Amino acid sequence: MGRDALVVFDRLIVGPAVVEKNRLTAPYRLVWNGREESTELVYKFEEDVFDPGDQVSLNLASMAAVQVALNYGLFCRELVFHGHFDETDKRFLTDMAENTSREIYVKKFLEPNPYLIGSAVGMQPEKSERYLAARLEFPDIMPSATKIRWQLWSTERNRHAILSSGGKDSLLSYGLLNEGGFDVHPLFVNESGRHWFTALNSYKYFKENVPNTGRVWTNSDRVFNWMLRHMPFVRRDFANVRSDEYAIRLWTVAVFLFGVLPLVHKRGIARILIGDEFDTTRRLSFKGITHYDGLYDQSRYFDNAMSRYYMRKGFAVSQFSILRPMSELFIEKVLAHRYPELLNQQVSCHAAHKEGERIRPCGRCEKCRRIVGMLTAVGVDPGLCGYSASQIEYCLKSIETMDIHQESVCVSQVKFLLREKGILQFKESGKKMIRQRLEVLKLRFDPERSPIDEIPVDLRPILFGILLKHTDGALFRAGREWREFDLMNDPSMHKPYAFEQAPPARARGSEQQPVDKEKSYLWGEMTWPEAEQRFEEVDIALLPVGSIEQHGPHLPLDTDAFDAEYLAHKVAEACSSPPPLVLPLISYGISYEHNSFKGTIDIRNQTLSNLVYDIGMSVARNGICKLVIINGHGGNVPALN
């Protein structure tokens, strides 16, 4: 069976969303072989979040409505999205549909999947430049739809939303921020069906004790199952398969994220926290196909992509995880030792059940083995989060013979601690030797997975200060080694966070010093000592890009270059102190359409894009976090994009 055989639907048509003050509904219509069936996706809010006549509300509702559909670009010839979208939305959705198609192809069809039947089992890999089979259509992107008024949201950086699930990660994120004195909003997404059981204990606790708690109900789980029932390569009894993974979908976190964005907007929240740990940021290759191990929407790549999307939309929101330097074991340890009242709410079991007013874990699945093993290893009674004595005994015994889906060094440390405590004995041979791996109980800063500057500057001393009380140090990655360093006194603690403008060195206001409009912002006219000083004050640079081409018999050839440079200077002059730096002009552009006119100088798209890329990487090494390109020529747009 080839990859083309997975394309079994003609089109999936979504929307338009119908918006009420506290609810949105969107039709999902599936068309194939002359047949058509439909269902409806619903989001309900506990408070009014929409203005049905407002463009922003309609845009947020439209984006929430289509996220489920991004899981099916591998199986449809067309994905048709009706609603209020702009070009930024269109580009984002297309990119994420492509990425998700590749991830599903690798993780659900090339790797073993207990839900598959027939020729879909054991598919051979086909390497391709694109894995998205569907053509994305946006019928409503017309002049009226693209005029969603761009306006920067009014947000407060002290307000933090935590995408809450009842698991250890979101519980610890709340505990740390709450102890740090921040304004914290636990936001729960109540997915229809039994998945809500994992969050129910936690939601009840927060609803009673935390005034800012919010909840969104959605039937997305029913829509996912509705799609599965129409897939010929998925078992009909998929609901009875015992597995810790979903049958097909991998684009799930965004279904929740876009569901809470209306609440984020209404409450003026500036930061969204996702509870993701050290080992969720991965880049792998499967038989030549590069991918993210099915964890893209739990990686820092996803957080950064979302933050860039928010910035382009004017949302004034950033997204990150404060747990990336922590292993799963370290997270469980801090939660148990520092916030036992929150540990009591933890349910990390997708087969949980209800006993009286409480949700209890099943005590038999892989996640239960993992939680019981980690808690026991760090000297905490798993009964604090609902496990019975018999469940604890079963989970510990099963660790001796069954796998744990966890970072390998973490598994080794858990088993080492259990053996040291005399709780379990393990048979060791070859690669299965159990070694002490103390690094997993420290803060680990890896330049790719968990850099220090991945969270805002104001959070670092508070959060790291708390976490260092539960470990004997911090490590940074140097090649293939971990090395100890003095985290709290490291210069990186003050490195700006890329998705929020750093506060200026001098206070803004009437008392600020007047700006020297002559040369204070011109990059090329500074000496290197002057530049070194300016980089301590400024993290924004403007790059004017123009062209040399004909502009009729009455204008000079450098008109576009002049315009871009002139505008860059005027923008810098209009800014308060300290102004952004203006880089030297790139005079040449993509002007092949004017080559028949003498005097035109044309460079290739690749030449311009490589030049801008290299300039960007170089200014970043000097401390610039935001590069604003001011383009004076329309022909440059594809290369600059």
MIBASE-141218 format. One record per residue (C-alpha): y, z, x; residue in three letters; residue number from 0. Coordinates in steps of 0.25 Angstrom, whole numbers, plus 5000, padded with zeros to 4 digits. Layout:
    py    pz    px  rest   nr
     Y     Z     X   ALA  NUM
...
END
This chain:
    py    pz    px  rest   nr
  5000  5000  5000   MET    0
  5013  4996  5006   GLY    1
  5027  5002  5004   ARG    2
  5031  4991  4994   ASP    3
  5020  4996  4985   ALA    4
  5028  5009  4982   LEU    5
  5039  5001  4975   VAL    6
  5033  5003  4961   VAL    7
  5046  5004  4952   PHE    8
  5056  4993  4949   ASP    9
  5067  5003  4948   ARG   10
  5071  5017  4946   LEU   11
  5084  5018  4938   ILE   12
  5092  5031  4938   VAL   13
  5104  5035  4930   GLY   14
  5115  5035  4926   PRO   15
  5116  5050  4925   ALA   16
  5121  5056  4913   VAL   17
  5130  5068  4916   VAL   18
  5133  5080  4908   GLU   19
  5141  5092  4913   LYS   20
  5128  5100  4918   ASN   21
  5118  5089  4918   ARG   22
  5114  5075  4922   LEU   23
  5103  5066  4918   THR   24
  5099  5052  4924   ALA   25
  5088  5043  4919   PRO   26
  5078  5038  4928   TYR   27
  5071  5025  4924   ARG   28
  5059  5019  4931   LEU   29
  5056  5004  4930   VAL   30
  5044  4997  4935   TRP   31
  5034  4986  4930   ASN   32
  5042  4984  4918   GLY   33
  5041  4998  4914   ARG   34
  5052  5009  4913   GLU   35
  5052  5024  4912   GLU   36
  5063  5034  4913   SER   37
  5066  5049  4914   THR   38
  5078  5057  4917   GLU   39
  5083  5065  4928   LEU   40
  5091  5078  4924   VAL   41
  5100  5088  4932   TYR   42
  5105  5100  4924   LYS   43
  5115  5110  4929   PHE   44
  5118  5124  4925   GLU   45
  5133  5122  4925   GLU   46
  5142  5110  4923   ASP   47
  5143  5101  4935   VAL   48
  5147  5087  4930   PHE   49
  5159  5081  4923   ASP   50
  5152  5069  4916   PRO   51
  5165  5061  4917   GLY   52
  5167  5063  4932   ASP   53
  5163  5053  4943   GLN   54
  5159  5064  4952   VAL   55
  5150  5070  4942   SER   56
  5144  5057  4939   LEU   57
  5141  5053  4953   ASN   58
  5135  5067  4956   LEU   59
  5126  5065  4944   ALA   60
  5122  5051  4948   SER   61
  5118  5055  4962   MET   62
  5110  5067  4957   ALA   63
  5103  5057  4947   ALA   64
  5097  5047  4957   VAL   65
  5092  5057  4968   GLN   66
  5078  5057  4962   VAL   67
  5077  5042  4962   ALA   68
  5079  5041  4978   LEU   69
  5064  5045  4979   ASN   70
  5060  5032  4973   TYR   71
  5066  5021  4982   GLY   72
  5053  5018  4988   LEU   73
  5047  5015  4974   PHE   74
  5057  5007  4967   CYS   75
  5063  4993  4968   ARG   76
  5077  4998  4963   GLU   77
  5083  5012  4961   LEU   78
  5095  5010  4951   VAL   79
  5105  5021  4951   PHE   80
  5115  5022  4939   HIS   81
  5127  5031  4940   GLY   82
  5139  5035  4947   HIS   83
  5137  5031  4962   PHE   84
  5146  5027  4973   ASP   85
  5143  5020  4986   GLU   86
  5141  5033  4994   THR   87
  5130  5037  4984   ASP   88
  5124  5023  4984   LYS   89
  5123  5024  4999   ARG   90
  5117  5038  4999   PHE   91
  5107  5035  4988   LEU   92
  5102  5022  4995   THR   93
  5101  5029  5009   ASP   94
  5093  5041  5003   MET   95
  5084  5032  4995   ALA   96
  5080  5024  5007   GLU   97
  5078  5037  5015   ASN   98
  5069  5043  5004   THR   99
  5061  5031  5002   SER  100
  5057  5031  5017   ARG  101
  5054  5046  5016   GLU  102
  5045  5045  5004   ILE  103
  5038  5033  5010   TYR  104
  5034  5041  5022   VAL  105
  5032  5054  5016   LYS  106
  5025  5051  5003   LYS  107
  5018  5038  5006   PHE  108
  5015  5037  5021   LEU  109
  5011  5052  5023   GLU  110
  5001  5058  5014   PRO  111
  5005  5061  5000   ASN  112
  4995  5068  4990   PRO  113
  5003  5062  4978   TYR  114
  4999  5047  4982   LEU  115
  4988  5039  4976   ILE  116
  4982  5025  4978   GLY  117
  4987  5015  4989   SER  118
  5000  5024  4992   ALA  119
  4991  5034  4999   VAL  120
  4991  5030  5014   GLY  121
  5002  5020  5014   MET  122
  5004  5013  5028   GLN  123
  5019  5014  5033   PRO  124
  5028  5002  5032   GLU  125
  5040  5004  5041   LYS  126
  5053  4998  5035   SER  127
  5068  4999  5037   GLU  128
  5069  5003  5022   ARG  129
  5060  5011  5013   TYR  130
  5068  5011  5001   LEU  131
  5062  5000  4991   ALA  132
  5072  5002  4980   ALA  133
  5085  4995  4979   ARG  134
  5096  5005  4975   LEU  135
  5105  5000  4963   GLU  136
  5118  5007  4959   PHE  137
  5122  4999  4947   PRO  138
  5134  5008  4944   ASP  139
  5141  5007  4957   ILE  140
  5153  4999  4952   MET  141
  5168  5001  4955   PRO  142
  5169  5012  4944   SER  143
  5157  5020  4950   ALA  144
  5161  5019  4964   THR  145
  5175  5025  4961   LYS  146
  5169  5039  4961   ILE  147
  5182  5046  4966   ARG  148
  5180  5051  4980   TRP  149
  5185  5066  4980   GLN  150
  5181  5077  4990   LEU  151
  5175  5088  4982   TRP  152
  5181  5102  4983   SER  153
  5171  5111  4989   THR  154
  5171  5124  4996   GLU  155
  5163  5125  5010   ARG  156
  5159  5140  5007   ASN  157
  5151  5135  4995   ARG  158
  5137  5132  4998   HIS  159
  5126  5126  4989   ALA  160
  5112  5129  4992   ILE  161
  5101  5119  4986   LEU  162
  5092  5130  4982   SER  163
  5077  5129  4979   SER  164
  5071  5143  4981   GLY  165
  5065  5140  4994   GLY  166
  5068  5148  5007   LYS  167
  5078  5138  5012   ASP  168
  5088  5138  5001   SER  169
  5086  5153  4999   LEU  170
  5090  5156  5014   LEU  171
  5101  5146  5014   SER  172
  5107  5154  5002   TYR  173
  5104  5167  5009   GLY  174
  5111  5163  5022   LEU  175
  5124  5157  5015   LEU  176
  5125  5169  5005   ASN  177
  5124  5179  5017   GLU  178
  5135  5171  5024   GLY  179
  5144  5173  5013   GLY  180
  5145  5158  5008   PHE  181
  5147  5154  4994   ASP  182
  5132  5149  4990   VAL  183
  5127  5141  4978   HIS  184
  5112  5141  4977   PRO  185
  5110  5128  4969   LEU  186
  5096  5126  4963   PHE  187
  5090  5113  4958   VAL  188
  5080  5116  4947   ASN  189
  5070  5104  4948   GLU  190
  5062  5103  4935   SER  191
  5048  5108  4936   GLY  192
  5041  5118  4945   ARG  193
  5049  5115  4957   HIS  194
  5060  5124  4951   TRP  195
  5050  5136  4953   PHE  196
  5053  5136  4968   THR  197
  5068  5139  4965   ALA  198
  5067  5148  4952   LEU  199
  5066  5161  4959   ASN  200
  5078  5158  4968   SER  201
  5086  5152  4957   TYR  202
  5084  5164  4948   LYS  203
  5088  5173  4960   TYR  204
  5101  5165  4963   PHE  205
  5105  5163  4949   LYS  206
  5105  5178  4947   GLU  207
  5111  5182  4961   ASN  208
  5120  5170  4965   VAL  209
  5131  5165  4956   PRO  210
  5132  5151  4962   ASN  211
  5118  5148  4959   THR  212
  5116  5134  4952   GLY  213
  5105  5126  4947   ARG  214
  5102  5112  4943   VAL  215
  5090  5108  4935   TRP  216
  5084  5094  4937   THR  217
  5072  5087  4932   ASN  218
  5071  5079  4945   SER  219
  5056  5084  4947   ASP  220
  5052  5077  4934   ARG  221
  5059  5064  4938   VAL  222
  5051  5064  4951   PHE  223
  5038  5066  4944   ASN  224
  5042  5055  4934   TRP  225
  5043  5046  4945   MET  226
  5030  5050  4951   LEU  227
  5022  5047  4938   ARG  228
  5027  5033  4940   HIS  229
  5022  5031  4954   MET  230
  5009  5024  4955   PRO  231
  5006  5030  4969   PHE  232
  5008  5044  4965   VAL  233
  4996  5053  4959   ARG  234
  4997  5055  4944   ARG  235
  4994  5070  4946   ASP  236
  5005  5072  4956   PHE  237
  5009  5084  4949   ALA  238
  4996  5091  4952   ASN  239
  4997  5088  4967   VAL  240
  4999  5100  4975   ARG  241
  5009  5097  4986   SER  242
  5021  5102  4993   ASP  243
  5028  5089  4993   GLU  244
  5033  5080  4982   TYR  245
  5025  5067  4978   ALA  246
  5035  5057  4982   ILE  247
  5050  5062  4982   ARG  248
  5057  5066  4995   LEU  249
  5072  5065  4990   TRP  250
  5073  5078  4983   THR  251
  5083  5087  4989   VAL  252
  5094  5077  4985   ALA  253
  5089  5078  4970   VAL  254
  5093  5093  4971   PHE  255
  5106  5091  4979   LEU  256
  5112  5080  4970   PHE  257
  5109  5089  4959   GLY  258
  5117  5101  4964   VAL  259
  5129  5092  4969   LEU  260
  5136  5093  4955   PRO  261
  5135  5109  4957   LEU  262
  5140  5108  4971   VAL  263
  5152  5099  4967   HIS  264
  5156  5108  4955   LYS  265
  5155  5121  4964   ARG  266
  5163  5115  4976   GLY  267
  5151  5118  4985   ILE  268
  5153  5111  4999   ALA  269
  5139  5114  5006   ARG  270
  5125  5111  5001   ILE  271
  5114  5118  5008   LEU  272
  5100  5113  5008   ILE  273
  5089  5123  5013   GLY  274
  5082  5114  5024   ASP  275
  5077  5119  5037   GLU  276
  5074  5115  5051   PHE  277
  5062  5106  5049   ASP  278
  5067  5097  5038   THR  279
  5075  5088  5046   THR  280
  5065  5078  5052   ARG  281
  5064  5064  5056   ARG  282
  5050  5058  5058   LEU  283
  5043  5045  5059   SER  284
  5031  5041  5052   PHE  285
  5024  5029  5058   LYS  286
  5038  5023  5062   GLY  287
  5045  5027  5049   ILE  288
  5056  5037  5052   THR  289
  5058  5047  5041   HIS  290
  5063  5062  5038   TYR  291
  5049  5067  5034   ASP  292
  5052  5068  5020   GLY  293
  5063  5079  5022   LEU  294
  5075  5070  5023   TYR  295
  5082  5078  5011   ASP  296
  5079  5091  5019   GLN  297
  5085  5086  5032   SER  298
  5098  5088  5038   ARG  299
  5099  5073  5038   TYR  300
  5099  5074  5023   PHE  301
  5110  5085  5023   ASP  302
  5119  5077  5032   ASN  303
  5117  5064  5023   ALA  304
  5120  5072  5011   MET  305
  5133  5078  5017   SER  306
  5137  5064  5021   ARG  307
  5135  5060  5007   TYR  308
  5143  5071  5002   TYR  309
  5155  5068  5011   MET  310
  5155  5054  5007   ARG  311
  5156  5058  4993   LYS  312
  5167  5068  4995   GLY  313
  5158  5080  4990   PHE  314
  5163  5089  5002   ALA  315
  5149  5094  5003   VAL  316
  5139  5096  5014   SER  317
  5124  5099  5015   GLN  318
  5116  5106  5025   PHE  319
  5105  5116  5027   SER  320
  5108  5129  5035   ILE  321
  5093  5131  5038   LEU  322
  5091  5119  5047   ARG  323
  5090  5127  5060   PRO  324
  5079  5136  5053   MET  325
  5064  5134  5052   SER  326
  5057  5137  5039   GLU  327
  5051  5149  5045   LEU  328
  5065  5154  5049   PHE  329
  5071  5152  5036   ILE  330
  5060  5160  5029   GLU  331
  5061  5171  5039   LYS  332
  5076  5172  5037   VAL  333
  5075  5171  5022   LEU  334
  5065  5182  5021   ALA  335
  5071  5192  5031   HIS  336
  5086  5190  5027   ARG  337
  5085  5186  5012   TYR  338
  5073  5192  5006   PRO  339
  5079  5192  4992   GLU  340
  5080  5177  4993   LEU  341
  5066  5176  4999   LEU  342
  5061  5182  4986   ASN  343
  5066  5170  4979   GLN  344
  5059  5160  4988   GLN  345
  5049  5150  4982   VAL  346
  5044  5139  4991   SER  347
  5032  5134  4983   CYS  348
  5032  5122  4974   HIS  349
  5020  5127  4967   ALA  350
  5027  5140  4963   ALA  351
  5024  5146  4949   HIS  352
  5031  5156  4940   LYS  353
  5026  5171  4938   GLU  354
  5035  5178  4928   GLY  355
  5049  5176  4932   GLU  356
  5046  5172  4947   ARG  357
  5041  5160  4954   ILE  358
  5030  5162  4963   ARG  359
  5025  5153  4974   PRO  360
  5011  5147  4973   CYS  361
  5006  5153  4986   GLY  362
  4997  5142  4990   ARG  363
  5005  5129  4994   CYS  364
  5010  5125  5007   GLU  365
  5024  5131  5005   LYS  366
  5019  5144  5001   CYS  367
  5010  5145  5014   ARG  368
  5022  5142  5022   ARG  369
  5031  5152  5015   ILE  370
  5021  5163  5016   VAL  371
  5017  5160  5030   GLY  372
  5032  5160  5035   MET  373
  5035  5173  5027   LEU  374
  5023  5180  5033   THR  375
  5026  5175  5047   ALA  376
  5040  5181  5047   VAL  377
  5035  5194  5041   GLY  378
  5039  5193  5026   VAL  379
  5031  5195  5014   ASP  380
  5029  5182  5007   PRO  381
  5028  5190  4994   GLY  382
  5043  5191  4994   LEU  383
  5044  5177  4989   CYS  384
  5033  5178  4979   GLY  385
  5020  5176  4986   TYR  386
  5008  5185  4982   SER  387
  4999  5192  4992   ALA  388
  4988  5182  4989   SER  389
  4997  5170  4990   GLN  390
  5002  5175  5004   ILE  391
  4987  5177  5009   GLU  392
  4983  5163  5004   TYR  393
  4996  5157  5011   CYS  394
  4994  5164  5024   LEU  395
  4979  5160  5025   LYS  396
  4982  5146  5021   SER  397
  4992  5145  5033   ILE  398
  4980  5146  5042   GLU  399
  4973  5133  5037   THR  400
  4984  5125  5030   MET  401
  4996  5117  5035   ASP  402
  5011  5122  5033   ILE  403
  5021  5111  5031   HIS  404
  5032  5117  5040   GLN  405
  5038  5114  5054   GLU  406
  5027  5115  5064   SER  407
  5034  5126  5073   VAL  408
  5036  5134  5060   CYS  409
  5022  5134  5056   VAL  410
  5018  5138  5070   SER  411
  5027  5150  5070   GLN  412
  5023  5154  5056   VAL  413
  5008  5154  5061   LYS  414
  5012  5161  5074   PHE  415
  5018  5172  5066   LEU  416
  5007  5174  5056   LEU  417
  4997  5174  5068   ARG  418
  5006  5184  5075   GLU  419
  5006  5193  5063   LYS  420
  4991  5193  5062   GLY  421
  4992  5186  5048   ILE  422
  4985  5173  5051   LEU  423
  4976  5167  5062   GLN  424
  4977  5152  5065   PHE  425
  4967  5143  5072   LYS  426
  4974  5136  5083   GLU  427
  4971  5123  5090   SER  428
  4979  5112  5097   GLY  429
  4991  5108  5090   LYS  430
  4989  5120  5080   LYS  431
  4993  5130  5090   MET  432
  5002  5141  5084   ILE  433
  5014  5144  5093   ARG  434
  5026  5153  5091   GLN  435
  5038  5145  5087   ARG  436
  5050  5154  5088   LEU  437
  5060  5143  5086   GLU  438
  5057  5142  5071   VAL  439
  5062  5156  5070   LEU  440
  5076  5152  5076   LYS  441
  5087  5143  5072   LEU  442
  5084  5130  5078   ARG  443
  5096  5120  5080   PHE  444
  5091  5105  5082   ASP  445
  5101  5094  5083   PRO  446
  5094  5086  5073   GLU  447
  5088  5096  5063   ARG  448
  5097  5108  5063   SER  449
  5110  5106  5071   PRO  450
  5120  5118  5071   ILE  451
  5131  5110  5065   ASP  452
  5122  5106  5053   GLU  453
  5129  5117  5045   ILE  454
  5144  5120  5043   PRO  455
  5151  5128  5054   VAL  456
  5155  5140  5045   ASP  457
  5140  5142  5041   LEU  458
  5134  5143  5055   ARG  459
  5138  5156  5061   PRO  460
  5135  5163  5048   ILE  461
  5121  5157  5045   LEU  462
  5117  5156  5059   PHE  463
  5121  5171  5061   GLY  464
  5112  5175  5050   ILE  465
  5100  5167  5054   LEU  466
  5101  5172  5069   LEU  467
  5098  5186  5064   LYS  468
  5084  5181  5060   HIS  469
  5081  5174  5073   THR  470
  5083  5176  5088   ASP  471
  5090  5164  5091   GLY  472
  5094  5149  5089   ALA  473
  5088  5136  5096   LEU  474
  5093  5122  5098   PHE  475
  5085  5110  5101   ARG  476
  5086  5104  5115   ALA  477
  5077  5092  5116   GLY  478
  5063  5098  5112   ARG  479
  5066  5112  5115   GLU  480
  5073  5124  5107   TRP  481
  5083  5131  5115   ARG  482
  5090  5144  5111   GLU  483
  5105  5145  5110   PHE  484
  5116  5154  5105   ASP  485
  5119  5148  5092   LEU  486
  5131  5156  5087   MET  487
  5138  5153  5100   ASN  488
  5134  5138  5101   ASP  489
  5146  5128  5100   PRO  490
  5138  5121  5089   SER  491
  5141  5132  5080   MET  492
  5155  5126  5079   HIS  493
  5151  5112  5078   LYS  494
  5157  5106  5065   PRO  495
  5148  5103  5053   TYR  496
  5148  5088  5051   ALA  497
  5150  5088  5036   PHE  498
  5162  5097  5034   GLU  499
  5175  5095  5041   GLN  500
  5177  5106  5051   ALA  501
  5189  5115  5049   PRO  502
  5200  5111  5059   PRO  503
  5203  5120  5071   ALA  504
  5217  5122  5066   ARG  505
  5220  5127  5052   ALA  506
  5225  5117  5042   ARG  507
  5237  5120  5035   GLY  508
  5252  5122  5036   SER  509
  5251  5129  5049   GLU  510
  5243  5118  5056   GLN  511
  5249  5111  5068   GLN  512
  5255  5097  5066   PRO  513
  5246  5085  5070   VAL  514
  5250  5077  5082   ASP  515
  5250  5063  5075   LYS  516
  5251  5055  5088   GLU  517
  5237  5057  5095   LYS  518
  5231  5070  5090   SER  519
  5220  5062  5082   TYR  520
  5218  5050  5091   LEU  521
  5204  5051  5098   TRP  522
  5207  5040  5109   GLY  523
  5220  5046  5113   GLU  524
  5215  5060  5116   MET  525
  5211  5065  5130   THR  526
  5197  5071  5131   TRP  527
  5202  5085  5131   PRO  528
  5211  5083  5119   GLU  529
  5198  5076  5112   ALA  530
  5190  5089  5116   GLU  531
  5200  5098  5109   GLN  532
  5202  5089  5097   ARG  533
  5187  5089  5094   PHE  534
  5187  5104  5093   GLU  535
  5197  5102  5081   GLU  536
  5192  5089  5074   VAL  537
  5179  5083  5070   ASP  538
  5184  5071  5062   ILE  539
  5187  5057  5069   ALA  540
  5192  5044  5062   LEU  541
  5186  5031  5067   LEU  542
  5195  5019  5063   PRO  543
  5187  5006  5063   VAL  544
  5193  4992  5061   GLY  545
  5192  4977  5064   SER  546
  5198  4966  5071   ILE  547
  5199  4954  5062   GLU  548
  5208  4944  5054   GLN  549
  5217  4950  5043   HIS  550
  5224  4937  5040   GLY  551
  5235  4930  5047   PRO  552
  5245  4942  5045   HIS  553
  5237  4954  5050   LEU  554
  5232  4958  5064   PRO  555
  5217  4958  5068   LEU  556
  5216  4973  5069   ASP  557
  5221  4976  5055   THR  558
  5208  4984  5051   ASP  559
  5208  4991  5064   ALA  560
  5223  4995  5063   PHE  561
  5221  5000  5049   ASP  562
  5209  5009  5052   ALA  563
  5216  5015  5064   GLU  564
  5229  5017  5057   TYR  565
  5222  5024  5045   LEU  566
  5214  5033  5055   ALA  567
  5227  5037  5061   HIS  568
  5233  5040  5048   LYS  569
  5221  5048  5043   VAL  570
  5222  5057  5055   ALA  571
  5237  5059  5054   GLU  572
  5235  5063  5039   ALA  573
  5225  5074  5043   CYS  574
  5229  5088  5045   SER  575
  5227  5094  5059   SER  576
  5218  5092  5066   PRO  577
  5217  5077  5062   PRO  578
  5204  5069  5064   PRO  579
  5203  5061  5077   LEU  580
  5205  5046  5076   VAL  581
  5195  5038  5085   LEU  582
  5200  5025  5091   PRO  583
  5199  5013  5082   LEU  584
  5187  5003  5082   ILE  585
  5194  4990  5081   SER  586
  5183  4981  5079   TYR  587
  5174  4979  5066   GLY  588
  5165  4970  5058   ILE  589
  5173  4957  5056   SER  590
  5163  4946  5056   TYR  591
  5169  4940  5043   GLU  592
  5182  4938  5050   HIS  593
  5176  4931  5063   ASN  594
  5182  4917  5059   SER  595
  5196  4923  5061   PHE  596
  5201  4924  5076   LYS  597
  5203  4938  5081   GLY  598
  5192  4945  5073   THR  599
  5183  4954  5081   ILE  600
  5169  4957  5075   ASP  601
  5159  4967  5079   ILE  602
  5145  4969  5073   ARG  603
  5142  4979  5063   ASN  604
  5132  4986  5072   GLN  605
  5143  4986  5083   THR  606
  5153  4994  5074   LEU  607
  5143  5003  5068   SER  608
  5137  5007  5082   ASN  609
  5151  5009  5087   LEU  610
  5155  5018  5076   VAL  611
  5142  5026  5077   TYR  612
  5144  5028  5092   ASP  613
  5158  5032  5090   ILE  614
  5153  5042  5080   GLY  615
  5142  5048  5088   MET  616
  5152  5050  5100   SER  617
  5163  5056  5092   VAL  618
  5153  5066  5086   ALA  619
  5149  5070  5100   ARG  620
  5164  5074  5101   ASN  621
  5163  5083  5089   GLY  622
  5167  5073  5078   ILE  623
  5159  5076  5065   CYS  624
  5166  5066  5056   LYS  625
  5169  5052  5059   LEU  626
  5178  5045  5049   VAL  627
  5178  5029  5050   ILE  628
  5191  5023  5045   ILE  629
  5187  5008  5043   ASN  630
  5197  4997  5043   GLY  631
  5188  4985  5040   HIS  632
  5179  4983  5029   GLY  633
  5169  4975  5037   GLY  634
  5166  4987  5045   ASN  635
  5160  4995  5033   VAL  636
  5145  4992  5035   PRO  637
  5145  4995  5049   ALA  638
  5153  5008  5047   LEU  639
  5144  5012  5036   ASN  640
END
